[in-house]
Structure formats: C-alpha cells, structure tokens
Amino acid sequence: MKPGTLPRDKADTLLLLGSAVLVLAPHAAHLPLWVTLLCAATLGWRAAITLRGKRMPSALVLLPIAAAAMAGVQFSYQTLIGRDAGVAMLVLLVAFKMLEMHARRDLYVVIFLCFFLVLTNFFYAQGIGTALLMVAAVLALLTTQLSFQFTGAVPPLRSRLAMGAKMLAFAAPVAVVLFVVFPRLGGPLWSMPGSGPGGGGQSGLSERMAPGQMSNLAMSGEPAFRARFDGPPPNREQLYWRALVLDAYDGVAWTRGGSLPTRGGVDLNVRGQALRYEVTLEPSTARWLFTLEMPGQVPQLTGYRARVSHQLELSSDRPLNQRVRYAMTSYPEYTLDGADALDDPNQWLLLPYGYNPRALAAGIALRKEPEPARRVEAVLRQFREQPYSYTLEPPLLGRHAVDEFLYGTRAGFCEHYSGAFVFLMRAAGIPARVVTGYQGGELNPIDGYMTVRQSDAHAWAEVWLRGRGWVRVDPTAAVAPERVRRNLAAAVEAPAPFGIDALRGFSLFNAGGDGLLGRLRNAIGAVNNGWNQWVLNYTPERQRGVMQSLQTGLSGWRFAALLTFIAAVLLLTRILSRHREIDPVEAVYSSLCKRLAHLSLARAADEGPTSYAARIAATQRLAPPSREAAAELLRRYSAWRYAPPQPQLQRERLAATLKSLLSQVR
C-alpha cells in the first residue's frame, strides 16, 4: 500500500510515530544502550501494528515490560529520581504510551509528553545545533497535533507543515520578548550541560604534566576559550596564554605547589602599550583563567571570585561550570621579580634524587660557563642543531625519562622539551619552572573573535636571570619554530583527508586557510560564537543591564513613539494578512457579482447563490452564452460553499474553472 493511499487514522498514527522519533533520537547519545534499543523496538512494534491493522497488546503484556524497564532504570542509575533517571523514565513512558492509545485523549497525552521531552535535550547541550533540531521537533509535533484536529477532508502534509510553521512564526516574537525580559535563573538548569554521567564536559589543562599528556590534549579541536581584542591582535609570537606554573618534579611528572610565596608579594613592573581584550571561557571542570603574559589586573567575574597566586596564576574560587566572560589588560613588555636576588632561589633548583644521571651531569657541566644567559643559549643551541624532532606520537619513556628523551629518542611534544629544559637549567644552577597554557589562536575574519582550541595547549619554561627577572623561554620553538609562528598543523603534518595523500594540498580541503572548508568553518564558527555570546551568555547581570537601558531609553516621547510604531506594524500586518487570506473561489464569486451589478443584475442582500443562479437563468438581459456561464458559475460556487472543507489543491482547481466561466460573462 502506498503512503498516499493509507487511511487517515493510520497516516496520522505514523506521523505521530515519526514526530516521536525526531524527539527521542537525540537522547540516544545520553541514555543507556538498552533504553535506546527498547524504545526502538517499541516504536517499531507500534508501526507494524498500524500498518497491518492488528490489535494493540493487552495490559497483561505491557505491565511486565514496564516493570522490567523501571527496574532497569533503577539498576543503571541507582535511583528513580534525578535528571538522568527522570529523562530515561520519560523516554520510556513516551515509547510505551504508543502501545496504549485507545482514545483521542491518549494521542494528545503523547504529544504533550513529547513537548516536555523536547526541553530535556537542553540538559545535555545548549548549542545552536540542538536549538535548530528542537525547532524541527516542535514543528513536527504541531503538524501532528493539527492533523488530529481536522474533520472531513484533510489538507496535504505540505499545507499542514506550512500551518505549523506559521504558528511557530507567530510565537517566535513572544518567545524572544520572554527571553529578554523574563527573570533569569542565577545558574544552569539542574546542572552544567555535559557534566553529568556520560556528559562531555571539558577539563582542559591538568595540574600535572607528564610526557605524552599534552600531546593527547592536542588532538582535540574543541574550543577552550575565545578572545576579542580592542584593536588589532598582537603577533602570534606574543600569544602565550598563561595558566599554570608547575614547579615540583618527582621524576615522573611536573606538578604545582612546591614553591613558597615571596615575602614581598608579586614584583611585577610593566611598560609599553597595553593589550585590552575580552575572554569568553567555555564551560569546564577547571578553575583556571587564561590571560596573555603578563596580566595587569585581576579580572572581575560574574558569579565567581577571581584570585591571583604569587606566580601570577589567575583562577576562580570554584569550577567554571558556566560560560564566563571577563575583560583583561595585559602587557607584553614586563619584568617579573627583577630584583638582584630571589627570596628563596633553592626552591626553583630542586631535583629528585636518583633520576636522569646523564642530564644531571650535563647540567652541572654547564656551570663552567659563568654567564647564566649563555647556559640557556647552549641548551637551545643543542635543540636546534642536533636531530631532535617534534611529534604528536612520541615514543614511550621509562624511569629516566629526561635522559631517554635527550640522548635516545630525541622525539617529543612540547611537554618533553619544556620539562627537559627546566631539568637542565636547574642542574646548571639556574632557577627555572614550567608554565602551561595555550599558545596561538585562530582569528575568524567574519566576527573578529580569536578561537583558542584545546589543540593549542602548550608548555614552555621560565628562567630567572639576575636583573631581568623571570624570562620566558620556549624550547619547542628551537626545534619547531612553525609551532609558534603559525600553528600546530604547520609544525606537525596532519593526516590526509580520507586517507588520500593526493588531496593533502587541494584547496577544497584546506580547512585552515582560504579553501572552501576554511571559509565554511569560519562562517559556522561565527554563528556558533554569536549564539554563545548573545543567547547562552545572557546572564541575569546582562539582563539587568538590558532592562536598565530600556528603562532609560524608553522614557518620555521615545516610549510613545515605540508604542505608535508597534501599533502601526500590527495594523499593517492585519491588513496584509486579510488581503492574503482571500479565498481564490470567493474572489471569483465577488468578481461575478460586481460584473452582474454593472449589467443591472445586482444580487440582493438576502439572496443566496442558489436563488441568484435561478434568477440569472430566467433573465433575458444577458445573451444565452453569458446567462448559462453565469448560472453555471453560481451553481458550482453554491455546491462548493456548502460542502465540507476542501483541500487547497481542489480549491485552486475550482477557482481556475470559475475564472474560465467568468470570462464568458459579458
């Protein structure tokens, strides 16, 4: 049986099933596999019953299945209460209700449950893609609900979809107004998107750096944060986004917390032109605030309290599980702890006993050079001139990781070079530490925002030199300068598209440049960033600012002018809608009445089309062809006027026939 020949009840039921699938499908990524499979089997069962005309299963069959499903939810989540367990129960309820529909009321129960289930998708993701998918789901549900309302003839699916879209269009302005003015919650609904079980919350940088750890993070293209500068952005060589200072080494990994605060606090002297910019952090489970070196202020956070450590690490008082935006000022030219001596230099010279004897001996040998800056340059020259390589897949290292890297594999990522460099500097008697953060960023020419991704994660070093203070040294740049000048992809060859090397240089696949994919990526990134900035980042504080601006701007004559403008727009919309809503059949009937009135055969106020047709057929004022055409037009109009509602296609065909008859009336 073809879909177009299905009985109405079957067609409506299949439409309801399709709408339910559109609502339930996004939940498959967050639910246990058995829930997804059970829902798919239930909906398939209901579709088979509909197409074959079989009877619905009895309660004796459904009750054990429902009880087993509730037990499964309890087993999977250890509770029947809460966000994830509640969503799973609601998904199963919608699926099982499909097998228990006996009256029209049950149809509406399923539809309203689906409407509620649409909202639960935003527990897990609030991006623009999720919003567009939910709009499509709402449109499908409205179309299904409209289909159940018709009696008699039902318009085609395309017409019903158009009606549902029109309802959404009418509701959109109200939704926008409510979004702007309705009091907003002080935090995310229920919990942070992606932070629950199975979520994908980003943790980003860790407080522990071991060989191979950052290279794994560099494989992720997820945005870490975005920045927008007041004016042109700085050169890429200046884009060092500072986060953590790792000062303790146990022979395996670098961690933070080994240093003591200085007695006089942070000694930072800045000079030169300041960089002013705004940072928008993506939600994460970390507390770190990223800023270009060196920050000139502690940022003001909405809903959080910012803190600064004695090593100029910026952080919040709790995990940044919401999108956070803050303004910053940084100075590329600075001197940090530039006195003649450090308060406790030994804490920056500590090395674990019994690890990396060759590197320790090499560092001690460097002490023969009296000038500390030349010791630094000697290690950098070693990295530049000897056959070291930069790779995302470094070999595994053993107990003496620094020795094996420096004198064996000679292949590593930024954490290998920064960790080995700091080890050599400490062995050479120079206070040194590891700094982790991000380096670089991708500027979107469409919206002017710079996106810093997890793949931009980087580690570098700081050494203390008398009179110059802590100086940034990036040993990775000595091996792979393209990593700093351009990006990670320029330093490490990316995989060929689809595994075909011949496509590597084809401009279509040049996602990072001016190719088609690059432009498309910039456009999508600008749209997503706009959604994040103006929708997801519409906090209660921003709402109060908007309301205060409206209160100030819409005072006196401005408010009266705005009301007048809104009234004029509504009136014009009503006039245009009335003009568009004229039925084509009614328009032909009205034209006939006007034409006959000019021929002294005007229709009486109480005269219906049937009586009018009888009078026209009996008159001698018209020629026989005109008289017969006018009477036939009125009879067809009368039959259509008092018949059940007709589909739009039949209306258009009838209107064409009536226009042909009207052309014969002279």
KETI-902700 format. One record per residue (C-alpha): residue number from 1; x, y, z. Coordinates in steps of 0.1 Angstrom, whole numbers, plus 5000, padded with zeros to 4 digits. Each point is the difference from the previous one (the first is absolute). Example, Ala and Ser with C-alpha at 12.3 -4.5 7.8 and 13.67 -1.06 7.14 Angstrom:
  num  east  north    up
    1  5123   4955  5078
    2  5014   5034  4993
END
This chain:
  num  east  north    up
    1  5000   5000  5000
    2  5014   5034  4990
    3  5003   5027  5027
    4  4976   5022  4982
    5  4973   4974  5001
    6  5002   4993  5037
    7  4968   5005  5020
    8  5000   5032  5020
    9  5003   4983  5034
   10  5030   4981  4989
   11  5016   5030  4984
   12  4995   5021  5031
   13  5015   4973  5022
   14  5031   4996  4978
   15  5004   5038  5001
   16  4999   4999  5038
   17  5026   4972  5000
   18  5023   5020  4977
   19  4997   5031  5022
   20  5007   4979  5031
   21  5032   4985  4983
   22  5012   5036  4993
   23  4995   5009  5037
   24  5015   4968  5014
   25  5030   4995  4977
   26  5022   5027  5015
   27  4997   4983  5034
   28  5017   4968  4987
   29  5034   5016  5006
   30  4993   5005  5037
   31  4979   4969  5009
   32  5012   4964  5007
   33  5000   4979  4969
   34  4973   4977  5012
   35  4976   5030  5004
   36  5006   5010  4964
   37  4996   4965  4986
   38  4968   4995  5021
   39  4985   5032  4987
   40  5009   4992  4964
   41  4984   4966  5004
   42  4968   5014  5015
   43  4996   5027  4973
   44  5007   4973  4973
   45  4974   4978  5016
   46  4974   5028  5000
   47  5008   5008  4963
   48  4995   4963  4991
   49  4966   4999  5018
   50  4989   5032  4982
   51  5010   4988  4965
   52  4986   4964  5004
   53  4968   5011  5019
   54  5007   4977  5029
   55  4986   5005  5035
   56  5019   5018  5028
   57  5017   4978  5026
   58  4982   4994  5033
   59  5009   5014  5033
   60  5012   4966  5011
   61  5028   5002  4974
   62  5009   5037  5006
   63  5001   5000  5038
   64  5029   4975  5004
   65  5020   5019  4973
   66  4994   5033  5018
   67  5009   4985  5034
   68  5032   4985  4985
   69  5009   5034  4984
   70  4996   5018  5034
   71  5022   4974  5016
   72  5026   5006  4972
   73  5000   5037  5007
   74  5005   4994  5037
   75  5029   4977  4992
   76  5016   5024  4975
   77  4997   5032  5020
   78  4997   4986  5036
   79  4969   5022  5004
   80  4967   5009  4983
   81  5003   5037  5009
   82  5023   5026  4985
   83  5008   5014  4966
   84  5013   4970  4981
   85  4977   4974  5015
   86  4971   5023  4995
   87  5007   5005  4964
   88  5004   4963  4994
   89  4967   4994  5017
   90  4983   5026  4979
   91  5015   4986  4968
   92  4987   4965  5008
   93  4966   5015  5010
   94  4996   5016  4965
   95  5010   4967  4983
   96  4977   4978  5021
   97  4971   5024  4997
   98  5000   4994  4962
   99  4988   4964  5008
  100  4973   5012  5023
  101  4980   5025  4979
  102  4963   4993  4999
  103  4984   5034  4998
  104  5007   5035  4985
  105  5010   5011  5035
  106  5030   4976  4999
  107  5012   5015  4968
  108  5002   5034  5017
  109  5017   4986  5031
  110  5028   4986  4978
  111  5004   5034  4982
  112  5002   5020  5032
  113  5025   4975  5015
  114  5021   5005  4968
  115  4998   5038  5004
  116  5014   4996  5036
  117  5026   4976  4988
  118  5012   5025  4975
  119  5011   5023  5028
  120  5021   4972  5017
  121  5024   5000  4971
  122  5013   5033  5013
  123  5012   4983  5032
  124  5028   4985  4979
  125  5008   5025  4973
  126  4989   5036  4993
  127  5018   5007  4967
  128  4984   5014  4970
  129  4998   4966  4984
  130  4980   4987  5028
  131  4977   5030  4998
  132  4994   4995  4963
  133  4993   4963  5004
  134  4975   5008  5028
  135  4982   5026  4978
  136  4996   4973  4973
  137  4986   4976  5027
  138  4975   5026  5012
  139  4989   5007  4964
  140  4995   4962  4995
  141  4979   4998  5032
  142  4979   5031  4990
  143  4993   4984  4966
  144  4990   4968  5017
  145  4977   5018  5024
  146  4984   5019  4972
  147  4994   4968  4981
  148  4979   4986  5028
  149  4978   5032  5000
  150  4986   4997  4964
  151  4966   4985  4994
  152  4991   4989  4965
  153  5026   5007  4973
  154  5036   5005  5012
  155  5024   5024  4982
  156  5032   4984  4986
  157  5030   4997  5023
  158  5017   5029  4984
  159  4971   5023  5009
  160  4999   4987  5035
  161  5038   5006  5004
  162  4994   5036  4987
  163  4973   5005  5026
  164  5023   4987  5028
  165  5028   5023  4988
  166  4977   5030  5000
  167  4990   4992  5036
  168  5037   4998  5009
  169  5006   5034  4983
  170  4972   5016  5019
  171  5014   4986  5033
  172  5036   5010  4993
  173  4997   5037  5009
  174  4983   4991  5033
  175  5028   4976  5008
  176  5027   5026  4992
  177  4983   5025  5023
  178  4997   4975  5028
  179  5036   4990  4995
  180  5011   5036  5004
  181  4978   5012  5029
  182  4990   4968  5019
  183  5021   4997  5033
  184  5029   4977  4994
  185  5014   4973  5023
  186  5033   5007  5017
  187  5015   4968  4987
  188  4996   4972  4975
  189  4968   4980  5001
  190  5005   4968  5021
  191  5037   4997  4993
  192  5026   5011  4975
  193  4995   4986  4965
  194  5023   4971  4995
  195  5010   4997  5036
  196  4977   4971  5008
  197  5006   4963  4994
  198  5009   4995  4964
  199  5005   5037  4995
  200  5028   5015  4982
  201  5012   5028  5023
  202  5034   5013  4991
  203  5027   4999  5027
  204  5027   5015  4979
  205  5035   5005  5015
  206  5010   4979  5030
  207  5020   5009  5031
  208  5023   4971  4991
  209  5022   4999  4969
  210  5015   4966  4990
  211  5015   4990  4966
  212  4973   4993  4975
  213  4972   5017  5019
  214  4998   5033  4981
  215  5004   4983  4967
  216  4967   4981  5007
  217  4983   5033  5008
  218  5014   5015  4968
  219  4979   4975  4979
  220  4968   5018  5011
  221  4985   5028  4979
  222  4976   5011  5027
  223  5001   5037  5008
  224  5016   5009  5033
  225  4991   5037  4999
  226  4996   5029  4976
  227  5015   5035  5002
  228  4992   5032  4983
  229  5026   5029  5000
  230  4994   5037  5001
  231  5018   5007  4969
  232  5023   4978  4979
  233  5011   4967  5017
  234  5037   4996  5010
  235  5025   4980  4980
  236  4997   4962  5003
  237  5033   4999  5018
  238  4984   5020  5029
  239  4970   4978  5004
  240  5011   4981  5031
  241  4969   4994  5021
  242  5012   4994  5035
  243  4982   4975  5023
  244  5021   4979  5024
  245  5035   5000  5014
  246  5014   4966  5007
  247  5029   5002  5024
  248  5004   4965  5015
  249  5015   4970  4983
  250  4998   4964  5014
  251  5019   4983  4972
  252  4968   4991  4982
  253  4979   5031  4997
  254  5001   5038  5006
  255  4973   5012  5025
  256  4992   5033  5017
  257  5003   5008  5037
  258  5037   4996  5007
  259  5008   5037  5003
  260  4995   5024  5029
  261  4985   5035  4997
  262  5025   5029  4999
  263  5001   5022  5030
  264  4994   5032  4981
  265  4973   4987  4977
  266  5000   5001  4962
  267  5027   5024  4987
  268  4987   5008  4965
  269  5010   5030  4980
  270  4982   5006  4967
  271  5009   5024  4972
  272  4990   5007  4965
  273  4966   5000  4984
  274  4973   4979  5017
  275  4979   4974  4982
  276  4963   5001  5008
  277  4977   4971  4992
  278  4970   4980  5011
  279  5002   4963  5007
  280  4970   4976  4999
  281  5008   4967  5017
  282  4981   4968  4990
  283  4985   4980  5029
  284  5024   4976  5016
  285  5009   4982  5032
  286  5031   5022  5006
  287  5005   5033  5018
  288  5027   5016  4979
  289  4996   5034  4983
  290  5021   5005  4969
  291  5018   5032  4993
  292  5028   5012  4978
  293  5033   5006  5017
  294  5001   5020  5021
  295  4966   5009  5015
  296  4998   5036  5013
  297  4968   4994  5021
  298  4979   4974  5017
  299  4968   4995  4979
  300  4965   5006  5013
  301  4979   4969  4997
  302  4962   4997  5001
  303  4990   4974  5025
  304  5036   4991  5009
  305  5029   5015  5019
  306  5033   5003  4983
  307  5033   4993  5018
  308  5037   5005  4991
  309  5029   4979  5013
  310  5035   5012  5007
  311  5010   4985  4967
  312  4974   5020  4981
  313  4976   4972  4995
  314  4964   5012  4997
  315  4972   4978  5012
  316  4965   5000  5013
  317  4987   4990  5034
  318  4981   4970  4985
  319  4998   4980  4968
  320  4989   5020  4969
  321  4970   4979  4991
  322  4984   5028  4982
  323  5011   5021  4970
  324  5019   5030  5015
  325  5010   5032  4984
  326  5025   5025  5014
  327  5020   5031  4989
  328  5037   4999  5003
  329  5030   5023  4995
  330  5035   4985  4994
  331  5035   5014  4993
  332  5023   4981  4976
  333  5029   5019  5015
  334  5006   4994  5037
  335  5025   4991  5026
  336  4989   4974  5026
  337  5021   4997  5032
  338  5028   5020  4985
  339  5019   5006  5032
  340  5036   4991  5005
  341  4991   4968  5018
  342  4970   4977  5006
  343  4986   4995  5035
  344  5006   4963  5000
  345  5018   4989  4968
  346  5005   4964  5012
  347  4963   4992  4995
  348  5005   5005  4963
  349  5031   4978  4999
  350  4985   4968  5016
  351  5004   4968  4980
  352  4991   4964  5011
  353  5028   4977  5011
  354  5009   4970  4979
  355  4984   5011  4967
  356  5016   5010  4966
  357  5037   4998  5009
  358  5012   5009  4965
  359  4979   5032  4998
  360  5010   5009  5036
  361  5037   4996  4991
  362  4995   5021  4968
  363  4983   5028  5020
  364  5028   5000  5025
  365  5025   5003  4972
  366  4983   5031  4988
  367  5009   5017  5032
  368  5035   5005  4986
  369  4985   5028  4979
  370  4998   5030  5024
  371  4973   5018  4981
  372  4965   4985  5007
  373  4986   5013  4968
  374  5026   4981  4980
  375  4991   4968  5018
  376  4964   5005  4988
  377  5011   5006  4965
  378  5023   4969  5001
  379  4970   4978  5007
  380  4979   5017  4973
  381  5028   4996  4975
  382  5001   4963  5008
  383  4963   4997  4992
  384  5004   5020  4967
  385  5032   4983  4987
  386  4995   4964  5010
  387  4975   4977  4984
  388  4970   5006  5023
  389  4965   4997  4985
  390  4966   5013  5010
  391  4972   4974  4999
  392  4966   4992  5014
  393  5008   4963  5004
  394  5032   5000  5021
  395  5015   4966  5011
  396  4993   4988  5035
  397  5026   5008  5026
  398  5011   4981  5031
  399  5014   5010  5034
  400  5026   5024  4988
  401  4976   5018  4976
  402  5022   5032  4995
  403  5031   4979  4993
  404  4981   4978  4976
  405  4986   5029  4982
  406  5031   5022  4998
  407  5024   4972  4990
  408  4978   4973  4986
  409  4967   5006  4982
  410  5005   5038  4994
  411  4964   5002  4990
  412  4973   5016  5020
  413  4973   5026  5005
  414  5001   5033  5019
  415  4999   4984  5034
  416  5031   4979  4992
  417  5020   5031  4990
  418  4989   5023  5028
  419  5004   4973  5027
  420  5034   4990  4988
  421  5011   5037  4996
  422  4990   5009  5036
  423  5017   4969  5013
  424  5033   5010  4982
  425  4996   5036  5013
  426  4996   4989  5036
  427  5029   4977  4997
  428  5020   5029  4985
  429  4992   5022  5031
  430  4974   5022  4983
  431  4966   5003  5017
  432  4974   4987  4976
  433  4964   4989  4998
  434  4974   4986  4975
  435  4971   5021  4989
  436  4970   4985  4983
  437  4972   5016  4981
  438  4992   5006  4963
  439  5020   5015  4972
  440  4985   5016  4969
  441  4964   5002  4989
  442  4980   5001  4968
  443  4985   5034  4991
  444  4966   4999  4983
  445  4999   5028  4974
  446  4962   5000  5000
  447  4993   5010  5037
  448  5035   5010  5011
  449  5002   4974  5028
  450  5031   4979  5006
  451  4993   4964  5009
  452  5025   4981  5021
  453  4994   4963  4999
  454  5012   4971  5021
  455  5024   4991  4972
  456  5018   5033  5008
  457  5010   4987  5035
  458  5036   5007  5005
  459  5028   4999  5026
  460  5030   5023  5002
  461  5026   5010  5026
  462  5010   5030  5022
  463  5035   5005  5012
  464  5011   5026  5025
  465  5029   5022  4990
  466  5015   5027  5022
  467  4987   5034  4991
  468  4975   4987  4975
  469  4978   4979  5023
  470  4980   4971  4986
  471  5005   4997  4963
  472  4978   4979  4977
  473  5020   4974  4980
  474  4982   4977  4976
  475  5023   4971  4992
  476  4974   4985  4976
  477  5005   5031  4977
  478  5037   4990  4997
  479  4989   4966  4985
  480  4968   5009  4982
  481  4998   5038  4995
  482  4969   4996  4979
  483  4981   4989  5031
  484  5003   5035  5014
  485  5000   5020  4967
  486  4969   4983  4985
  487  4983   4971  5018
  488  5002   4964  5009
  489  4990   4988  4966
  490  5029   5019  4984
  491  5025   4982  5023
  492  4984   4965  4999
  493  4987   4987  4967
  494  4963   4993  5003
  495  4984   4968  4986
  496  4989   5001  4964
  497  4963   5005  4994
  498  4983   4966  4997
  499  5035   4984  5002
  500  5008   5012  4964
  501  5033   5017  4999
  502  4992   5016  4966
  503  4973   5021  5017
  504  5024   5014  5026
  505  5007   5032  4981
  506  4967   5004  4982
  507  4985   5034  5009
  508  4965   4986  5005
  509  5013   4980  5030
  510  5021   5029  5014
  511  4979   5004  5031
  512  5026   5023  5017
  513  5005   5024  4972
  514  4981   5017  4971
  515  4985   4967  4987
  516  4963   4993  4998
  517  5000   4981  5033
  518  5020   5027  5016
  519  4974   5027  4991
  520  4972   4977  5010
  521  5017   4993  5033
  522  5003   5037  5007
  523  4964   5006  4992
  524  4988   4972  5022
  525  5024   5012  5028
  526  4986   5036  4998
  527  4964   4987  5002
  528  5008   4978  5030
  529  5019   5027  5017
  530  4971   5025  4995
  531  4977   4974  5015
  532  5023   4996  5030
  533  5005   5037  5005
  534  4964   5012  4996
  535  4979   4970  5011
  536  5018   4976  5022
  537  5020   5029  5017
  538  4968   5020  5007
  539  5006   5000  5038
  540  4978   5016  5027
  541  5025   5029  5002
  542  4998   5006  4963
  543  4962   4999  5002
  544  5000   5026  5027
  545  5023   5022  4978
  546  4976   4996  4971
  547  4970   5008  5021
  548  5017   5031  5014
  549  5009   5011  4965
  550  4964   4995  4989
  551  4987   5019  5030
  552  5023   5029  4992
  553  4996   5000  4963
  554  4962   4995  4999
  555  4990   5030  5021
  556  4978   5029  4989
  557  4994   5005  4963
  558  5022   4970  4990
  559  4976   4976  5017
  560  4970   5015  4984
  561  5017   4999  4966
  562  5008   4963  5005
  563  4964   4992  5009
  564  4988   5019  4969
  565  5024   4981  4978
  566  4990   4966  5015
  567  4963   5008  4995
  568  5006   5011  4964
  569  5019   4968  4993
  570  4972   4978  5015
  571  4974   5019  4980
  572  5019   4997  4968
  573  5006   4963  5006
  574  4963   4995  5006
  575  4991   5018  4968
  576  5025   4980  4980
  577  4989   4967  5016
  578  4964   5007  4991
  579  5010   5007  4964
  580  5020   4968  4998
  581  4973   4979  5016
  582  4974   5007  4973
  583  4989   4966  4986
  584  5005   4997  4962
  585  4965   4986  4996
  586  4984   5028  5020
  587  5020   5025  4979
  588  4985   4987  4968
  589  4965   5000  5015
  590  5005   5036  5011
  591  5012   5010  4965
  592  4969   4984  4984
  593  4977   5019  5024
  594  5017   5033  4991
  595  4998   4992  4963
  596  4963   4991  5001
  597  4993   5032  5021
  598  5014   5021  4971
  599  4975   4981  4977
  600  4971   5011  5023
  601  4998   4965  5015
  602  5013   5008  5035
  603  4996   4973  5027
  604  4975   5008  5028
  605  5014   5002  5035
  606  4979   4969  5011
  607  5006   4980  4968
  608  5021   4969  5002
  609  5020   4986  4971
  610  4973   4974  4991
  611  4972   5025  4998
  612  5022   5024  4982
  613  5009   4973  4974
  614  4963   4993  4995
  615  4992   5036  4993
  616  5030   5004  4976
  617  4989   4969  4981
  618  4965   5015  4995
  619  5010   5035  4990
  620  5000   5012  4964
  621  5025   5028  5006
  622  5030   4978  4992
  623  5009   4982  4968
  624  4994   4962  5003
  625  5038   4991  5002
  626  5006   5026  5028
  627  4968   4990  5018
  628  5009   4963  5000
  629  5036   5007  5011
  630  4989   5023  5029
  631  4974   4975  5012
  632  5025   4971  4998
  633  5026   5020  5019
  634  4974   5008  5028
  635  4989   4963  5002
  636  5036   4988  5003
  637  5008   5026  5026
  638  4969   4991  5020
  639  5009   4963  5000
  640  5036   5009  5012
  641  4988   5025  5025
  642  4978   4976  5020
  643  5021   4969  4996
  644  5026   4988  5026
  645  5034   5018  5000
  646  5020   4992  4969
  647  5038   4996  4996
  648  5019   5030  4987
  649  5007   4982  4967
  650  4963   4994  4993
  651  4993   5037  5008
  652  5026   5012  4975
  653  4986   4977  4973
  654  4964   5012  5007
  655  5011   5036  4999
  656  5016   4994  4966
  657  4968   4985  4986
  658  4979   5029  5014
  659  5024   5025  4985
  660  4994   4984  4966
  661  4963   5003  5004
  662  5003   5036  5012
  663  5019   5009  4968
  664  4968   4990  4980
  665  4978   5024  5019
  666  4997   5032  4980
END
